[in-house]
């Protein structure tokens, strides 16, 4: 599942956090599980903190914790929190482009918005708890 590495990392981290909801996990611990750098973990989890999915705690026993029950966090919540839309922005009206290019861009953008809405709807049917329960740790 490496198509979107930020989404993959976020889902991986949250699924691990679901196992030890009572214990904070450091960025280094999460990075080790995910095979990445702790700085990357902090950037991704920072977006999830802004969305109210996780909290960070400083200090010797600090780290990252889930703020919500894993049964209430859907994959769509994570996707939306990361603001990873794959729908391209449309050119402004004053941009000088060919009318064919504009029409093509508008149509493709409409289709991609529909696809993304379907993706979010499908992602909303699975929770972090379901992923955590299906993993064999």
Secondary structure per residue as TSV (DSSP state, phi and psi in degrees):
chain	resnum	aa	ss	phi	psi
A	1	X	-	360.0	50.6
A	2	X	-	-99.8	11.1
A	3	X	S	-55.3	-46.5
A	4	X	S	-120.2	102.3
A	5	X	H	-66.9	-32.4
A	6	X	H	-67.2	-43.7
A	7	X	H	-64.8	-45.2
A	8	X	H	-58.8	-46.3
A	9	X	H	-63.1	-44.3
A	10	X	H	-62.2	-46.1
A	11	X	H	-65.6	-40.3
A	12	X	H	-61.4	-48.8
A	13	X	H	-62.2	-46.4
A	14	X	H	-64.2	-36.9
A	15	X	H	-66.2	-39.8
A	16	X	H	-66.2	-41.2
A	17	X	H	-62.1	-30.0
A	18	X	H	-63.8	-27.9
A	19	X	H	-70.3	-40.2
A	20	X	T	-118.9	58.1
A	21	X	T	-60.1	-23.0
A	22	X	T	-84.4	-12.9
A	23	X	S	-116.6	136.7
A	24	X	-	-74.5	144.3
A	25	X	B	-113.5	132.9
A	26	X	-	-76.5	161.2
A	27	X	H	-60.0	-36.4
A	28	X	H	-65.6	-40.9
A	29	X	H	-64.7	-44.3
A	30	X	H	-64.3	-42.7
A	31	X	H	-61.1	-38.5
A	32	X	H	-63.7	-44.1
A	33	X	H	-61.4	-41.2
A	34	X	H	-90.0	-8.1
A	35	X	T	69.1	42.3
A	36	X	S	-140.1	-169.8
A	37	X	-	-95.2	142.2
A	38	X	H	-57.5	-30.0
A	39	X	H	-65.0	-40.0
A	40	X	H	-63.7	-42.2
A	41	X	H	-59.2	-47.5
A	42	X	H	-61.9	-38.4
A	43	X	H	-64.2	-45.8
A	44	X	H	-68.1	-46.6
A	45	X	H	-69.4	-24.2
A	46	X	H	-61.1	-38.4
A	47	X	H	-66.2	-37.4
A	48	X	H	-71.3	-30.9
A	49	X	H	-65.9	-43.4
A	50	X	H	-59.5	-31.0
A	51	X	T	-87.4	-0.6
A	52	X	T	79.0	19.9
A	53	X	S	-90.9	-32.7
A	54	X	E	-134.8	164.8
A	55	X	E	-129.9	151.2
A	56	X	E	-114.0	142.7
A	57	X	E	-125.1	135.4
A	58	X	-	-88.2	165.9
A	59	X	S	104.6	-179.5
A	60	X	T	-58.9	-39.0
A	61	X	T	-103.4	21.9
A	62	X	-	-79.4	-179.6
A	63	X	E	149.7	-154.6
A	64	X	E	-110.1	139.4
A	65	X	E	-135.0	151.7
A	66	X	E	-71.3	139.1
A	67	X	S	-94.5	-21.1
A	68	X	S	-120.6	158.2
A	69	X	-	-63.1	137.1
A	70	X	G	-57.5	-25.4
A	71	X	G	-71.8	-15.0
A	72	X	G	-104.8	-0.4
A	73	X	-	-103.2	113.9
A	74	X	B	-92.6	162.0
A	75	X	H	-62.9	-29.8
A	76	X	H	-65.9	-38.6
A	77	X	H	-56.7	-42.5
A	78	X	H	-69.9	-46.4
A	79	X	H	-57.1	-46.0
A	80	X	H	-67.2	-40.1
A	81	X	H	-61.7	-33.6
A	82	X	T	-79.3	-9.0
A	83	X	T	50.9	51.2
A	84	X	-	-101.3	31.6
A	85	X	-	-51.9	135.7
A	86	X	-	-100.6	13.0
A	87	X	-	-88.0	121.8
A	88	X	-	-71.2	146.6
A	89	X	-	-72.6	147.7
A	90	X	-	-82.8	147.0
A	91	X	-	-66.2	147.5
A	92	X	-	-70.4	160.1
A	93	X	T	-61.4	-29.5
A	94	X	T	-84.0	-4.8
A	95	X	S	-71.0	131.9
A	96	X	-	-84.7	97.9
A	97	X	-	-135.6	161.2
A	98	X	-	-60.9	142.2
A	99	X	H	-63.2	-32.0
A	100	X	H	-67.3	-43.6
A	101	X	H	-62.5	-41.1
A	102	X	H	-63.6	-46.6
A	103	X	H	-62.9	-42.4
A	104	X	H	-63.8	-45.9
A	105	X	H	-60.8	-42.3
A	106	X	H	-63.1	-44.6
A	107	X	H	-66.6	-45.6
A	108	X	H	-62.2	-41.0
A	109	X	H	-62.2	-41.7
A	110	X	H	-60.8	-45.8
A	111	X	H	-62.9	-45.1
A	112	X	H	-64.2	-34.6
A	113	X	H	-64.6	-40.3
A	114	X	H	-65.1	-43.1
A	115	X	H	-63.1	-43.1
A	116	X	H	-65.9	-38.3
A	117	X	H	-62.3	-40.8
A	118	X	H	-65.3	-40.4
A	119	X	H	-60.4	-48.4
A	120	X	H	-61.9	-41.1
A	121	X	H	-61.5	-42.8
A	122	X	H	-68.0	-41.9
A	123	X	H	-64.2	-27.9
A	124	X	T	-72.8	-8.3
A	125	X	T	-90.6	-3.0
A	126	X	-	-124.5	136.6
A	127	X	B	-107.2	164.2
A	128	X	H	-60.6	-38.8
A	129	X	H	-60.8	-38.5
A	130	X	H	-64.3	-41.1
A	131	X	H	-63.8	-47.1
A	132	X	H	-59.7	-43.1
A	133	X	H	-68.7	-30.3
A	134	X	H	-83.8	-13.9
A	135	X	S	-76.2	150.9
A	136	X	-	-112.9	89.0
A	137	X	-	-102.9	360.0
